[in-house]
Amino acid sequence: MFCHYAQSLNLNCAKALSDKLYGKRKEAALEIERMVRELVNNNDSAQIQRLITVLLNEFTSAQNPNAKKGGLLGLAAMAIALAKDVHVYLIEFVDAILLCCIDTDSQVRYYACESLYNVAKVARQHTLPFFNRIFDSLYKLISDPDQGIRNGTEVLDRLMMDIVSESRAFDMVAFLPLLRECIYAENQFCRQFIVSWISLLNNIPNINMLIYLPDILDGLFLILADNRAEIRRNCERLLGELLLSAKNHPEDVNFAAMVNILISHSQVADYLLQYTATMWMIEFVNLSGRTMLLYLSGVLTSVLPCVAYEDEARKSIREVACILNDRLKDLITSDDDLTPTAAEQKRSNRSQGTRPLLTNLLFTMPNDMQVKLIPQTEEEKDVKQTMDVDTDVTIELILSPVVEVLNMFMSHECKETRTAVLKWVQQFNIRTPNKLSVHLEELFPVLLRSLKDPYEEVVMLDLDVLSAITSSETLSKSETATSERPQQQILDDVLLVRRSQYYFNKLMVNVLQLFSTDTQLTEDRCSFIIRHLCTSLHSTDVYTAFSKILKDHPDSMFCCKMAKTLNTILLTSTELFQLRNELRLLPNKESCDLFLNLYNSWCHNAAATLSLCLLTQNYKHATDIISAVAELEVTVDFLTEMDKLVQLIESPIFTFLRLQLLDVGQNQYLVKTLYGILMILPQSNTFTALRNRLRCIPDPNHLPEPNKPQQSVRGTRTVSAGRKHLHSTVEFPELLEKFKKVQNTQWQSRHAAKSNVVL
């Protein structure tokens, strides 16, 4: 076979190049180097080419591993001898060496790595056209099971890094597809290899890695999840450098292309991934502003569960999630409630602002995972709002996907998440009431179900949200005060008021329906819910609505219970002081109408009706109620309620009534009513207390004779217009008949219930 070498390689050199001993192969390689130097000096390129052909065909392509190793040594020796002229033959060198890099013999792979190092060391920048192929071989060799090969690959890798660093013509666009493919490696050595190369490229001044960040960010986060500390640490450092570059050059960042990547990785179980992805999203909000509204539903999907983390290990994640949640809320403005055309017009009328560089968040991830944030100053917030309004003119808030996410998380197992959802609904109702109203039909039932939440603070917030939605006061005060508002906006506000009234009525109906179907809720939360509604809304409206609904409610037993509950709240709750005072004085026609509305539902409960008459100082009618009670079935429940009424009479609520006992001449029916209550009560501590009170009356014998017209019960007191209207328009005998009729219905319902129990 050696006859083939006659014209290009002497026989002894050829034999030595295939010898099994490294020393002989090394001597042959040195001989080839001397030979090539002479050929270069003689400018004999034809002979050089023949020698290359022999090495490629007879050695590197041979079946004998020793011949392959000798051929690789020979190619390296030729490259050294060719020096600056190596680029002429570089393609043949690279093709042959890379083919040996995947040889099944580990020693051949090692020699190939060494040979490529020597060739690249001479060729340097001329290797860049072959960079992708060389990188691919390095990527495979770096995970070779042979430690020697991995060590050799690391040396070659450092050389290629130096070559790329020195170059000003590195083709990053051509390299990106290969990098994007390799970044998903799971081998630890490959991951270290990829991280080190991206770090290098990020530090080369003429390569802007921010442009290519969307293509590699997902892979980097997967590497960050590696269970080896060194890989995580290096990848974490790299991500920090990339984020810092993004903060310094936000104009080069395609935020929209990376948001979904961050959303995906912020939902994984790995705490470092969650923390890092959430931190990135915070910076994205700071840097891109309202662009993040396009991805609000996705971000909320990842953030809302995180705000509920309670364990110490994930405390930092909870903190940054809360920060992100608040920053997202700040993006919502009243302009989002306008139509796109109106919003664009409003923005165009504002002064143009410059987009500042925001560096509000310091991305540092110490080992203890402590959050280090630089809070925004008020000036930065103002500038940022101006920036968002002026530059992001095309961003429109679409609530449909957001509402879908909020509905989903309202049933989340953690109360912190449910609370966060309610606060988002509250924010939308404040900033974008018109847009939110479109989704109330799907949102309202979910809010109503939240009244059953086991945590009182959630129920309280839910009631606040429901009250805000059902109140026409959600209109912006700053907007309603100006006369320059567009006609369309005025019409929108009118519709909003009508919708608010519709949902107010719906709220009242559904609350009573909840009470009628959920006994446990009624026992535990009825008083709390009603009191809070009266605080958030107008108590007069709440009581009027409840009374009108109960008036026609088919379940008389439920009406009796609710009348008792509403009456107790009315007489004892500090939140209803104003309403009690209005009923006590009846100052106008509206207050009289309120009394009649309450009476129509209160008459389901005799004790409640009597207490309402005492509160409104309708004492003559109170005596009629007492007389009517004698014709009804006196139950234990009724006596218990009368006992409580006497206790209320002794409370500060009825101080005015007790003082009126000093003037028996003008309050004879009051005295008769109290004596009537005394006669109904069995002898007990309450009986004794009321009897003692009546003994304190100056002249207890002044009681009106039967059928004798009552003297002026007003005396010298001023009679309000409302009370005059009441006595001139209301037929109290009809009210008494109404009371008797309803009480008869109550009696029938009680006996029907008892019969069902017996059966």
Long-range contacts (C-beta under 8 A, 24 or more apart in sequence): 1-58, 4-54, 4-58, 5-54, 5-58, 7-50, 8-47, 8-50, 8-51, 8-53, 8-54, 9-35, 9-51, 9-54, 14-58, 16-70, 17-59, 17-67, 17-70, 17-71, 17-73, 17-74, 18-59, 18-62, 18-64, 18-66, 18-67, 18-70, 19-66, 19-70, 20-66, 25-66, 25-69, 25-70, 25-73, 26-73, 28-70, 28-73, 28-74, 29-70, 29-73, 29-74, 29-76, 29-77, 30-77, 32-74, 32-77, 32-78, 32-81, 33-77, 33-78, 33-80, 33-81, 34-81, 35-81, 36-77, 36-78, 36-81, 36-82, 37-81, 40-81, 40-82, 40-83, 40-85, 45-88, 48-78, 48-82, 48-89, 49-89, 51-78, 52-78, 52-89, 52-92, 52-93, 55-96, 56-92, 56-96, 60-96, 60-97, 60-99, 60-100, 61-96, 65-103, 65-105, 65-107, 65-108, 68-100, 68-103, 68-105, 68-108, 68-111, 69-107, 69-108, 69-111, 71-96, 72-97, 72-100, 72-108, 72-111, 72-112, 72-114, 72-115, 73-111, 73-115, 75-115, 75-119, 76-114, 76-115, 76-118, 76-119, 79-118, 79-119, 79-122, 79-123, 80-118, 80-122, 82-122, 83-122, 86-119, 86-122, 86-123, 86-126, 87-123, 87-126, 90-119, 90-123, 90-126, 90-127, 90-130, 91-130, 93-119, 94-119, 94-127, 94-130, 94-133, 94-134, 98-133, 98-134, 98-137, 101-137, 101-140, 101-141, 102-137, 102-140, 106-144, 106-146, 106-148, 106-149, 109-141, 109-144, 109-146, 109-149, 110-146, 110-148, 110-149, 110-152, 113-141, 113-149, 113-152, 113-153, 113-156, 114-152, 116-156, 117-152, 117-155, 117-156, 117-159, 120-156, 120-159, 120-160, 120-163, 121-159, 124-163, 124-166, 125-163, 125-166, 125-167, 125-169, 127-160, 127-163, 128-163, 128-164, 128-167, 128-169, 128-170, 128-171, 131-160, 131-164, 131-170, 131-171, 131-175, 132-174, 132-175, 132-178, 134-160, 135-160, 135-175, 135-178, 135-182, 135-197, 136-178, 136-182, 138-193, 139-182, 139-185, 139-190, 139-193, 139-194, 142-189, 142-190, 142-192, 142-193, 143-185, 143-187, 143-189, 143-190, 150-189, 157-193, 157-196, 161-196, 161-197, 161-200, 164-200, 164-201, 164-204, 165-200, 165-204, 168-206, 170-204, 170-206, 170-207, 172-201, 172-207, 172-212, 176-212, 176-215, 179-215, 179-216, 180-215, 180-216, 180-219, 183-216, 183-219, 183-220, 183-222, 183-223, 184-219, 184-222, 188-226, 188-228, 188-231, 191-223, 191-226, 191-231, 191-235, 192-230, 192-231, 192-234, 194-219, 194-223, 195-220, 195-223, 195-231, 195-234, 195-235, 195-238, 196-234, 198-238, 199-234, 199-237, 199-238, 199-241, 202-238, 202-241, 202-242, 202-245, 208-249, 208-252, 209-242, 209-245, 210-242, 210-245, 210-246, 210-249, 210-252, 210-253, 211-252, 211-254, 213-242, 213-246, 213-253, 213-254, 213-258, 214-254, 214-257, 214-258, 214-261, 217-258, 217-261, 217-262, 218-261, 218-264, 218-265, 221-261, 221-265, 221-273, 221-276, 221-277, 224-270, 224-272, 224-273, 224-276, 225-268, 225-270, 225-272, 225-273, 232-272, 236-272, 236-276, 236-365, 239-276, 239-280, 240-363, 240-364, 240-365, 243-279, 243-280, 243-283, 243-363, 244-363, 246-283, 246-287, 247-283, 247-287, 247-357, 247-358, 247-359, 247-363, 248-357, 250-287, 250-288, 250-357, 250-358, 253-287, 253-288, 255-284, 255-287, 255-288, 255-291, 255-292, 256-288, 256-291, 256-294, 256-295, 258-284, 259-284, 259-292, 259-294, 259-295, 259-298, 259-299, 260-295, 260-298, 263-295, 263-298, 263-299, 263-301, 263-302, 266-302, 266-303, 266-306, 267-301, 267-302, 267-305, 271-313, 271-314, 271-317, 271-369, 272-365, 274-306, 274-314, 274-317, 275-316, 275-317, 275-320, 275-365, 275-369, 276-365, 277-302, 278-302, 278-303, 278-306, 278-317, 278-320, 278-321, 278-324, 279-320, 279-361, 279-363, 279-365, 281-324, 282-320, 282-323, 282-324, 282-327, 282-361, 283-361, 283-363, 285-324, 285-327, 285-328, 285-331, 286-327, 286-358, 286-360, 286-361, 286-384, 287-358, 289-331, 289-384, 289-387, 289-388, 289-391, 289-392, 290-331, 290-388, 290-392, 290-395, 291-392, 291-395, 292-328, 292-331, 293-331, 293-332, 293-336, 293-395, 293-397, 294-395, 294-398, 296-328, 296-397, 296-401, 296-402, 297-401, 297-402, 297-404, 297-405, 299-324, 299-328, 300-328, 300-402, 300-405, 300-406, 300-409, 300-424, 301-405, 303-328, 304-405, 304-409, 304-412, 304-417, 304-420, 304-421, 305-409, 305-412, 305-414, 305-417, 307-416, 307-417, 307-420, 308-412, 308-414, 308-415, 308-416, 308-417, 315-369, 316-369, 316-370, 316-371, 319-371, 320-371, 323-371, 323-373, 325-420, 329-423, 329-424, 329-427, 330-381, 331-388, 332-397, 332-427, 332-428, 332-431, 332-432, 333-385, 333-389, 333-431, 334-431, 334-432, 334-476, 334-479, 335-389, 336-396, 336-397, 336-431, 336-432, 336-435, 337-431, 337-432, 337-433, 337-434, 337-435, 338-489, 339-488, 340-396, 342-486, 342-488, 342-489, 343-396, 344-393, 347-389, 347-390, 347-393, 350-386, 350-389, 350-390, 351-386, 351-390, 352-390, 353-383, 353-386, 353-387, 353-390, 354-387, 355-387, 355-391, 356-380, 356-383, 356-384, 356-387, 358-384, 397-432, 397-435, 399-428, 399-432, 399-435, 399-436, 399-438, 399-439, 400-439, 402-428, 403-436, 403-439, 403-442, 403-443, 406-443, 407-442, 407-443, 407-446, 410-446, 410-447, 410-449, 410-450, 415-453, 415-455, 415-457, 415-458, 418-450, 418-453, 418-458, 419-457, 419-458, 419-461, 422-447, 422-450, 422-458, 422-461, 422-462, 422-464, 422-465, 423-461, 425-465, 426-461, 426-464, 426-465, 426-468, 429-465, 429-468, 429-469, 429-474, 430-468, 430-474, 433-474, 433-475, 433-496, 434-492, 434-495, 434-496, 436-469, 437-496, 437-499, 440-469, 440-499, 440-503, 444-469, 444-503, 444-506, 448-507, 448-510, 448-511, 448-514, 451-511, 451-514, 451-521, 451-525, 451-529, 452-514, 452-518, 452-521, 456-528, 459-525, 459-528, 459-529, 460-532, 463-529, 463-532, 463-533, 463-536, 464-532, 464-536, 466-507, 467-532, 467-533, 467-536, 467-537, 468-536, 469-500, 469-503, 470-500, 470-501, 470-503, 470-504, 470-506, 470-507, 470-537, 471-500, 471-504, 471-536, 471-537, 472-496, 472-497, 472-500, 472-501, 474-500, 504-537, 504-541, 504-545, 505-545, 508-542, 508-545, 508-546, 508-549, 509-549, 512-546, 512-549, 512-550, 512-553, 512-562, 515-558, 515-562, 516-553, 516-555, 516-558, 522-561, 522-565, 526-565, 527-565, 527-568, 527-569, 530-565, 530-566, 530-569, 531-569, 531-573, 531-575, 531-576, 534-569, 534-573, 534-575, 534-576, 534-579, 535-575, 539-575, 539-576, 539-578, 539-579, 540-579, 540-582, 540-594, 543-570, 543-579, 543-594, 543-597, 543-598, 544-594, 544-597, 544-598, 546-601, 547-597, 547-598, 547-600, 547-601, 547-602, 548-597, 548-601, 550-601, 550-604, 551-597, 551-600, 551-601, 556-604, 556-742, 556-745, 556-746, 556-749, 557-746, 557-749, 557-750, 557-753, 559-601, 559-604, 559-605, 560-604, 560-605, 560-746, 562-601, 562-604, 563-601, 563-602, 563-603, 563-604, 563-605, 563-608, 563-609, 564-605, 564-607, 564-608, 564-641, 566-601, 566-602, 566-608, 567-602, 567-605, 567-607, 567-608, 567-611, 567-612, 568-644, 570-615, 571-611, 571-615, 571-648, 571-653, 572-648, 572-651, 572-653, 580-615, 580-653, 583-612, 583-615, 583-616, 584-615, 584-616, 584-617, 584-656, 585-720, 585-722, 586-616, 586-617, 586-720, 586-722, 586-723, 586-726, 587-720, 587-721, 587-722, 588-720, 588-721, 588-722, 588-725, 589-721, 589-722, 589-725, 590-722, 591-722, 592-722, 592-723, 592-725, 592-726, 592-729, 592-730, 595-726, 596-730, 599-735, 599-738, 600-738, 603-735, 603-738, 603-739, 603-742, 603-743, 604-742, 604-746, 605-641, 606-632, 606-638, 606-641, 606-739, 606-743, 607-638, 607-641, 607-642, 607-644, 607-645, 608-641, 609-739, 610-642, 610-645, 610-673, 610-677, 611-645, 611-648, 613-673, 614-649, 614-654, 614-657, 614-670, 614-673, 615-654, 617-657, 618-726, 618-732, 619-667, 619-669, 619-670, 619-672, 619-673, 619-713, 620-669, 620-710, 620-713, 620-732, 621-732, 621-735, 621-736, 622-669, 622-670, 622-673, 623-669, 623-672, 623-673, 623-676, 624-732, 624-736, 625-736, 625-739, 626-672, 626-673, 626-676, 626-677, 626-680, 627-676, 628-736, 628-739, 628-740, 628-743, 629-680, 631-740, 632-743, 632-744, 632-747, 633-747, 633-750, 634-680, 635-750, 639-680, 639-681, 639-682, 642-677, 642-680, 642-681, 643-681, 643-684, 643-686, 645-677, 646-677, 646-681, 646-686, 646-689, 646-690, 647-686, 647-689, 649-674, 649-690, 649-693, 650-689, 650-693, 658-693, 661-693, 661-696, 661-697, 662-697, 662-698, 663-715, 664-697, 664-698, 664-699, 664-700, 664-702, 665-702, 665-711, 665-715, 666-711, 666-712, 666-713, 666-714, 666-715, 666-717, 667-713, 668-702, 668-703, 668-704, 668-710, 668-711, 668-713, 669-704, 669-710, 669-713, 671-697, 671-700, 671-702, 671-703, 672-703, 672-704, 675-703
